[in-house]
Amino acid sequence: MKEPLTGGCLCGAVRYTLQPGFRMKPYACHCTDCQKRTGSAFSCHMAVMEKDLELTGDVDEGHFVQPSGANSTIIGCAKCKARIYARNDRRPGMVSLRFGTLDSGKDMIPHAHLWISSKQPWIVIPAGVPALDTQPDSPEGWAELLAPDR
């Protein structure tokens, strides 16, 4: 993906530009953590390099220890509390952008669905889209599933 992408929070107090750089294909996560964080059936993510993400506006952070033991920091708007991205201490330099915050979010299509073992029963995964009971268990597995096309 060569072009910059822009986005922001619900109230507009936080805006960002995602500069061209390494971006994984977007995916949907159906884990119960994501369901609780979003108040919805799943969350939508795209792994990007944090150095390529330029934010303006007042943000705050929330912290959570994942079941794996990884420390997760969630960054969002201090005013409307919309989540923009999350950082995981086990993937230095990479963050998980909530692609629904992109101005072009409607153009993003999940290339995989993860944690379908805990998905809501009324969600139907499109035919032909990879669907994993959990998630890849190695960086190589993530790359095989979501690496950008060259």
N, C-alpha and C positions, 0 to 999 in steps of 0.2 A: 504494500500500500504506500503510494508515493505522496499523496496529498495530505495537508494538515486537516485535522478534524476539530470541530469546536463543539462545546457543550456547556452545560451548567446545571444548577440546582433548580428546584421547583419555583422558588421566589425570585430568582435572577440575581441574588446577591453574590453568588459565586459563579464565575465563568472560567472556562479553561480552553486551552488549545493543546491538542495532541499533535506534536510535530511528527513528520515522517521518521520512521525508524522501525525497529523490530516490533511486530504485532502478531500475536497468535490469532487464529481464527476464533470467532466468538462461540460461546457455549452456554447452555442452560444447566443450572445446578438445582436438583430437586431434593437436596439433603434437608433434614429437619432444622439444622442451624439456619440455613438460608430462608426457609419458610418462616421461622420465628423472626429473623432480622427484617424481612420485608413485609411480613403480614400477608403474604401471598403464597401461591403454590410453588414458586421457584424464583430464582434470581438469574439475571443474565450478566455474563462476564466476558471480558476480553483482556487477556494478559498482555501488558505493554511494559516498556521500560519507563521507570519513574523519571529519569532524566529528560524524557521526551514530553512530559506532562507539565504544562505551565499554567498554574492557577492564579486567579486574582479573587480577592474577597476574603472575608473572615471565615475561617474553618475551625472546627474543633475535632477532637479525636475520641474514639472509644476503644477499649482494649478488651481482648478476649483470648483465653487459652483454648486452642482447638483440642478435640479429643486426641489428636496425634501428639500433643504437647507443644505444637508450634504456637508462637505468640502472634496474634493477629491484631493489627491496628486499623481501625476503620476511620476514614477521613470524610467529613461531610460538612455541609453548610451549618454554621453556628446559629443562623436565624431560623431556617425552616427544617433543619435536621435531615435534609435529603442526603443520602450516602452517595459519594462520588467514586471513591476507590478504597481498596484495602491493601495493606502491606503485610506480608508474612515473613517472619524472620528466617525462614528456611529457604527463601528464594530472594537473596539479596539483589537489589537493583530492579526487580520486577514487581509490578503491582497488578491488581485485578480491578480493572475499570468496569464500573457498572454501565454497560453500553446503552441502557435506557436513558442515561443522562446526556447522550450525544444529541446534537441538533438533528443529525441524520439517523437516529436510533431506529426509526421505522425501516431503514434500508438494511439493517443488520439481521442476519438469519443465523440462528444457532447451527453450527456444524456438528454438534454432538450434544447429547443429553446425559448428564452424570447423576449418579445416586438415584436411579429410577427405582431402586428397591424401596425407597421411601416417598416416591411421588404420589400425588393425590390420584385416586383411582379414576377420576373423570378426565384426567389429562391424557390425550392421545398423542403419542410420538409419531411424527411423520415417517412413512415408509422410506427405507433407504438411508435414514439418518442414524449414525452410530449411537447406541444407547447402552450405557454401562451400569451394572448394578451398583457399583461404587465409583471409584475414580482411578485413573492410572496410578500405579504405585512406584513410578520412577520418572526422572526427568526424560528419559528416552521414551517412555510410554506417553507422556504428555506431548512430546515433540511428534511422535508418530501419529497421534490423534489430531493435533491442532496446529502443527507447524504451518507457517504461511507457504503458499505455493511460490515457487521460484520462477 
